[in-house]
Amino acid sequence: MTLTPQWLDELRSRVTLSTLIGRTVKITRAGREYKACCPFHNEKTPSFTINDEKGFYHCFGCGAHGDAIRWMTDQRGLSFMDAVKELAAEAGMDVPAPDPRAAKKAEAQASLRDVTHAAAAWFAQQLSSSNGAPAREYLKKRGISDATRTAFGFGLAPDSRSALKEALGKFPTAMLVEAGMLIAVDDKEPYDRFRGRLMIPIRDARGRVIAFGGRILGDGEPKYLNSPDTPLFDKGRTLFNLDKASPASRQTNRILVVEGYMDVIALAEAGVADVVAPLGTALTENQLAMLWRMVPVPILCFDGDAAGQKAAMRAAARALPLLRPGFSLAFATLPAGQDPDDIVRARGADAFAALLGDAQPLVEQLWAHEVGAGPLVTPEERAALKTRLLGHADAIEDADVRHHYREAFRERLDALFARARPERSSRVPWAPPQRGTRRFAPDPRLQPPGAETRSIGAAGIGAPYMAALLGGLLRYPAALRRHDEALARLAIGNPADAELLDVMLDIANAQEGLDCEGLLAILEPMKVYNRAMTLLRADGMHFSFNRRLEDGEEAAEARETALRDLDEYIGVLVTQPEIRARLAEATADFQRTMDDEGLARQQKLRAMDEDLTRRLAALSDSSRD
């Protein structure tokens, strides 16, 4: 089937958009346009406009925008082709014929829908009969009203191997098997799949029955049984109650995900309509895409026990690679051992709403899970926590989102281990203890580092040194991967430089063999790009790795020298603040004890600090003209 742009334009021109929208939304004329309260978000003052001449609608409040086809897909929940077919029928247009294979597939699906529709009607009839009394009593005990029972199309599958097969005898046996109604094993006679179960129809986005879920009545396993995958039903591409939850979510601007369809039904009974559930599997990429088409941040409601938290982490892991700016997940954790039904029946819908109000963003869910995974006493255990958290961040494909996750985890790690990151500290490493803590006057042999060596302190690396480093890393991105952990520990005083470095580290970890040109190409659409270009063009930085090199043998040799110098430079920048922090501690200790051992330690650290300063000066001198 080929729908050309010309054909689609003709279809749109034959549809009066205001008439189409006016069927479900109260509209009023406003000059040459129409206005209404937006159906996609709650508002009291109309900001939703319809322009028949241009053939589009637009909401100045939430930004909703589209044509007649978009209206059918977004507001009605139809697929693109279903929307086109429905509009074409109204407009008196023939949809281009599909190819023979597609036509045959569509015909087969229509026939299978006849089977599932007939099965749903028969199951509902059985539930209403005298044989359905125990099942109706079960529903009553679960607090499910007759109205809810009818709305969801509850039914009953008798405890028989052939009752459904006989009731649907007008359909070929092979079709009943293909629709998932019968089980065929080898050369044995096919028999009813669902027996002795409360039946719940599973519908597509248009409300058509495509499969069933059955809950056992009495003892037996499995407790819940779903239809197998069929030409109509793909459980990884279907969400239970989507047909009802999609329009409800447009009013509430949220969508909730619970673990099973009985949870959905219990919440519907309590007046919560914007709820869906997967069908016996963890959330798939396709299901996440369906959720994000409704709202940017769906709320997942899982039990607080081990199984529920495991399900939450499976969903989180599946979502991480797909995250993009503005689109994520939130997690509402239910009390252990309680499902939504327990909460709303015991404490009402308000109690459930309160749990939703405490929902955590995805980053907090990951953090809480990993911190609670085991002890964090030894350095190895702490390092393992960091590895797990950064592993989650690295799974994110979007560079900007990945960068912010890495930064969030690093900040939390610093806070957890009560060790502020150097650049966050306002206390220089050689500052003496606070007044009132000294036991003796300072020894004349104790001198703070000279002013000429204070450019690399705990308050942050001096701007010239930081600019030289970033300029070198931009020219030689391979150093980013080699020194990932060391660079992450740097004390950076300028937030803009800190952000640029973190973004570069994220890019380098995701891109092997990165060169300067490739790095700049990735940075170009980001806000840090201008800072990067400023550093590359800066003059007056006297280091070999900041020089522009031409091609040739001399340039190749100079490039090797620059890389060696850059490696050594990074080592100095990382090591010197740590040495100075230890020097400050040794100085304070010696002021308390005044013993020879403390003095020796203080002098050794001072010598190390001075050596690093000389190395830094030598690196700078080596590249001066």
N, C-alpha and C positions, 0 to 999 in steps of 0.2 A: 504494500500500500504506500503510495507516494502522495503526501499532502504538500503541494507546492506553496510557496509564499503567496502566489497570486490567488490560489484557491482559498487559502485561509483569510486573505484580505477580503475576498468576496463574501465569505461567511460572516466576518465581523460587520461588514457594511449592511448586511441584511438583518442584523439583530439590533433592535432598539434597546440600548443598554439600560435606560431608565425604566423601561417596562420590565425587563428581566429582573433588575434589582428590586423594583417596586413590589414584586410578588411577595417578598419576605421582609422588606424594610419599609418603614413609613418615610416617604420622601415628599418634599415640597419644592415647588418651582422657585428659583431665585434668578430672575433675568433669563439668560439663555441657558442656564444650567439648573441642576437640581441639587438640593442639600438634604442631609439626613444626619442623625446621630450615628457615628461609625459603628458598624456591626462587628468590627474586629477588636474594639476595646470599649470599655465603659466610659461614657461621657454624657454630660447634661447639655452642653452647648454644641450644636451641629458644626462639625469641621470636615465632614465627609461630602465631597462634591462629585457630581456625575455630569459628564459632558458628552452629550449624544453626538455632536458634530465631530468631535475628535475621537470618540469611541473609547474613552477611558474613564475610570474613577480614580479619585485620589483623596486620601485623608491627610489633612495638615496636622493632625494630632499624633498619629502613630506611624505615618508614612506608608500605609497600605496603598498599593497602586496596581492597576492592571486593566485588562480588557474583559470582554465577555467570557472568553475561555478561562482566563485567570480567575474570574469570579466563580465559575463553576468548579474549578479545582480547589480553590482556597476556601470558599464559603460553603460549598456543597460537599466537599471531600471527594470529588470524582477524579478518576485518572484523566490524563490528557485526552486519550482516545474516546473515553466515555463522554467527556464533556463535548468534544467535537461532534460525536454522533447525535447527542441529544439536541444540540443547537442546530445541526444540519437538518434534523427532522422537522424542527419548528420553522426553519427558514425555507423548507421545500427544496433542499439541495441533496444531491446524491453524493454520498461519500465514495471516493475512488475505491474501486474493487480491490480487495487484497489479493495477494498471490494465492494460488491453489493450496499450498501447504498451510498458510496462515488461516485461510477460510476453513479448511478441514479441522484445524485445531480449535478455532472459535466455535464451530458447530459441535465438536465433541464436548467442549466445556459447557455449552448451553444445555446439552443433553444431561451431563452430570449434575448440573444445577437443578434440573427437573427431579433427579433422584434425591438429592439432599433436601430439596423443598418438600417432596412427598414424605420423606423419612421424618422430617421435623414435624409435619402435620400429624403423622401417625403416632409419634412419640407423645405429642401433646394430648392427643385423644386418649391414649393409654393412661396418662396421668390423671385425667379427669374421670376415668371410669372407676368402677368399684374396685378393680385390681390396684388402683393407684392410691388407695386410702393410706397405707403405711408410708408411702413416699410423701403424700401431702401432710401427714402428721409430722414427718421429719422436717419438712420445710417450715411448718408452724413452730416447731421447737427452735429452729434456727432463727426465728424472728422474721422470716421472709413472707411478706404479705401477698395476697392474691394479685394485687396490682403489679407488684414487682415480678411475680411468677409469670404473669402474662407478658409483661414488657420484655423479659429476657427469653420467653418461649420455652420454659421448662417442660420437660417431657419425661417419660418413663420407658425404659427398655425392659420388657418382661424377662424373667429368668428362663429363657428358652433358646435353643440353638437354631430354631427355624421360624420363629414368629415373624420377624421382620422380613425375612426372605419370602414368606408366603404372602404377607401383606403387600409387598411391592412386586408381586408376581408379574405385573405387566411390563416390568423392565427386564431385559436379558440379564442372566446371572453374571456374565462377564462385566456388564456395566456396573452392577452392584459391587463387584469386587474392586473395580477400578475406582469407584467412588469411596471406597473404604468402609462400606457397610457390611461386607462379608469377608471372611478369611478363607483363602484357598491354600491348602497345604498339599503339595505334591498332587497325587491323583485322587485324593479324597474329596468327598462332596463338600462344597463350600458351606460355611455355617455363619450364623450371626456373630459379628464382632462384639457388639455391646449386649450384655446379658445381666439382668438384675441390677441395673444402674439408673440413677437419676441423670437424665440427659439435659445437656445445656448446648444449644446451638452456637456455633462459632461463625461469625459473619464477616464479610469483607467490608471495605470502607463505604460501600453503597447499601449495606444492610442485607445483602443476600447471603443465605446460609451456604457455607462452603465446607463445613466439617462439624464435628461434635466433640464435646468433652463429656465423659461419664464418671459420676462418683458412685462408688460401690455402696449399696444399701446392705448393712449388716457386715459380717466379717468377710475378709477376702483381700487378695492382692491382685493388681495394684490398687491403691485407694482411688487414684484418679487415672483414667485412661483416655487418651486423645486419639482422634482419627490419625491414620498414617498420612504421610505426604502423598498428595494426589495431583493430577493436573489442575485442580481447583485450589488446593491447599498446600502452602509451603509454610511450615510453622516458624521458620526463621524470618519470613517476610510478613507475618501476620501478628497483629496485636489484638487481644480479646477486648471487645467493647469499643473499638476505634470508631465505629459508626455513630455511637452515642457520645463518646468523649470528645471527639473532634469539634463538633459545634459547641459543646459546653465549654471547652477550653477557650474558645474565642470570646466568651463572656467573662471568664475568670482570669484569663491571661496566664494560665498555668496548666500543667498536665502532671498527673501523679502516676507512678508506676508501682504496683504491688506485686506480690509473688504469685498469686493464683486467682482464678476467676471467681472463686467463692468470696475472696476478699473484695473484689470489684463489686459483686452483688450486694455484700453487706454494707459497703459504703454507699451504694446507690440507694439502699433502703433507708439510710440515714440522711439522704439528701445531698450526698457528694457525688456529682455526676462526671467530673472530669478525671476519670480513672481508667487506666488500661492495665493489662497484665500480659507478659510473655506466656507461651504455651509449652511449659515443661522444659524449656531450655534457658540458658543464660541469654541476656540481651545480645542480639547480633548487630553487626554494622548497619544492616538494612533497617532494623527496628530503631536504632539510634537516629538514623537519618529521618525516619518517619516522625519521631518525637521532636527533633529539631526543626522540622518544618512547621510544627505547631507553636512551640515556644523555644526561646534560646536556652533556658536552663530548666529541664524537667527535674522533678523531685522524685527520687527513688526511695520507697519505704520498705525497709527490711527489718526482720526480727533482730533483736539485740543478742541472740545466742550465737554460738560458733557457726552454725550452718548459715544463719542470716548474714553474718559478717563475711563469711566466705563468698556468699552470693554477691554481696556489695563489692568486694574486691575484684571478683570476676568481671562485673560490669565496669568498674573503674579501669581495669586493664584493657578491656575492649574499647573503651572510649578514648583513652589517652592518645593514640596515634591520630585520632580524628578531630581533636580539639582545634579550634580556631578562634580568633579574637571575638569575644562576646558569646561564644557557644560552649557550654560546659554542662556539668551535672551537679545536683545537690542531693544530700542524703539525710533522710529523716530516720533515725534509729528508734525502733519500737522497744518497749521493755521486753526483756528476755522472756520467752515463753508465751508472749501475747501477740496475736495478730490483730489487724484492724477491726475485725468483728468483735473480738473481746473488748477492745477499747470503747468503741461506740456503743455497745450494748451496756457496758458497766458505767461509763461516765459521759456518754453522749458525744455528738459531733464536735462540740467545743473542745473537748479534751484532745480529740484527734487533730483539730486545727492548731492547738497549742504545740503539739509535736511537730507539725509542719513548720511552725514559726521558728522552731529551734534547729531547722535543717542546716547541715554544715555544707560548705562548698567542697568540691572535689579535693582541693589541695589539703584541706583539714582532715578529710576522711583518710587520705593516704598517710598523712603525718601520724594521726592517732593510731592507725593500724600498725604501722612499722615501729613506732615507739613502744607500743604494747606487746610487740612480738617476742620480747625476751629481755634479760638483764642488760644493763648498759654501764657496767662497772669498769671493765678492763678497756684499755685502748683498742684492742682488737674488736670488742663488741661495739664500741662507738664507731670504729671505722666501717664495720659491717653495716651499721645503720645508715651511715652516709652513703655507702655504695648502693644500698637498696633504694634510698630516696632519689639519688641522682640517676639511678637506672630508670625509675619511673619518669623523671623529667626527660631523659634522653629518648624515651619512647614517643615523645610528642614530635610530630613532623613539622608543625608550624614553628619557625625560628623565633618569632617574637614571644609566643606563648611559652615555648621551651625555656627561653632566657628568664622569663619572670618566675617560672616554677623553680628553676635552679636557684635563683636569688632568694625566693621565699624559703626554700629548704635550708639554704646556708644560714639565713638569719635565725631560723628556728633552732638549728643545731648550735649556733653560738649561744643563744639564750638558754637552751637546755643544759649545756655543759658549763654554764656560768663563766664563759670566757668570751668577753666582748671582742668582736673583730677589731684589729688594730686601728683601722680607719675610723671606727666609731668612738674611739677613746679621746677624751679631751685632755688627758694627763700625759705630759711628755715623760719618757721613760726615766729620765734622770731627775725628776722632781723629787724632793725630799718628802719624808712622811709628814702628815699633817701636824700642826702645832699641838704640843702636849703629849706626843708619842715618843719624843727623844729622851733617852736617859742621860746622854752625854752631849757636850758641845761637839760640833763637827770637827773631825780631824783635819788638819791643814793639808794632809796628803790626799784628801778626797776632793777631787775637782770634777765638775760636770764636763761633758764633752765640749770642746770649743765651738764657738759660733759657726766656724767654717765647716763643721761636720754635722750640723743640725738639720741639713736639708733632707735627711731621711730619718724621720722620727715617727713615733706611734700616732701622731696627729695626722700623718699622711706624707707620702713621698712628695718632695718639692716639685712644683709645676715643671721646671725645665727637665728634670730627670724623668718625670712621667711622660712628658711629651716625646722625649727621645726614645723611651721604651716603646710607646705606642706606634711611633713612626717606624721603628725597626720591625715591629711585629707586622705592620701593614705591608712592608716590603718583603718580609720573609715569613709568611704565615706558617711554614712548616714548624717553626719554633713553638707555636701555640700548642700543638699536640704533644711535643716533647716535654713541655714544662707546664702542662695543664694544672696539676695539683699545686705546684709552686706559685704560679701566677694567681691562682684563686686565693692564696694567702696574703697577697700584697696589701699593704696599707696605702689606700688611695684617698687623698683628701678631696679631690674634685669629683662630685657625683656624676658629672657628664663623662669624665674619663673612666670612672668605674663602670658605668653602663656600657660604654663602647667596648671595654675589655671583656666584659661578660658576654656580650653579643658575639664578639670575635671568637671566644672560647667555644661557645655553643656551635657556631658555624664550622669551626675547625674540627670539632669532634664528630660532626655529621658528614664532613666532606674530606676525603683523603686526597692527597696530591694537590692541595689548594695552592695557587700562586696569587701574586698581588692583584693581577687583573681579575681573576675569578672571585677573590674576596670582595673587591670593590663592586663587582656586578651584583653580588648578593646584598651588599650593604646599601646600594643605591636607593631602594624604595623606603629605607628605614630613616628614622629621624636622626640617627647617629652618623649618617653619611657625611653631612657637612663638617662635623668635627673631625672625621677621619681625613677628609680632603685638606682641611686646614693644617693638620699635623704633617701630612705628606709634603705639603708645599712650604713648610716652615723653614726659615733659614736660621743660621747661628747655632745649630746643634752639632757639636764637634765629636761625633762618634762615627766609626766606619760604617755602621749599619744604617746610618741616616743619609748616606750619599747615594745619588743617582748614578747608576752604572750603565755604561754602553756595552755592546757585544764585543767579543774578542777574547783572546787568551788572557790578557791583563785583567779584563773585567771578571773572567772566571776565577782567577786567583784572588782578586779583591773580594769577590763574592764569598769565597771560602773563608777569608779572613773576617769578613763582616759577620758571618754566621758564628764563627768561634767567639768573636768579641760579644755578640749578642747573647750567646749562652752564658758567658762569664758575667756579663752585665746583669742578667736576670738573677744569677746566683747571688751577686752582691746585694741587689735590691731586696731580695727575699731574706737573706741571712742577716743583714745589718740591723734591721729593727728587732729581730729576735735576740741578737747579741746584746743590743742596748737595753732590752727589757731585762735580760739576765744581769747586765751590769748594774742597772738600777736596784735590782733585788740584792745583789752582792754589796752595793754601797750602803743600802739600808741595814743589812745584816751586820756589816762591820761597824756601823755607827752604834749599834746596840751592844756588840760584844767587844770591839776593839782588840780582837785577838789576831795573832800572826796568820793563822790559817785563813781567816776571812779577808785579810789584806792581800794575801797571795792570790786568792781567787779573784778579788776585785782587780788586781793589777794584770792578771792573765787575760781577763775579759777586755780590759782597756786596750791591751796590746792587740788583741784580735780585732777590736773595733777600728783601731788606727790602721791596721794592715788592710782592712776592707776599704777604708777611705783612700789609702794610697793606690789600691787596685782600681778603684773607681776613677781617680785622677789620671792614672796611666792609660786607662781605656780611652779617656777623653783626649789626652795628649797625643795618643798614637794616631789619631785621625785628623789632627790639625794640619793645615797647609803650612 
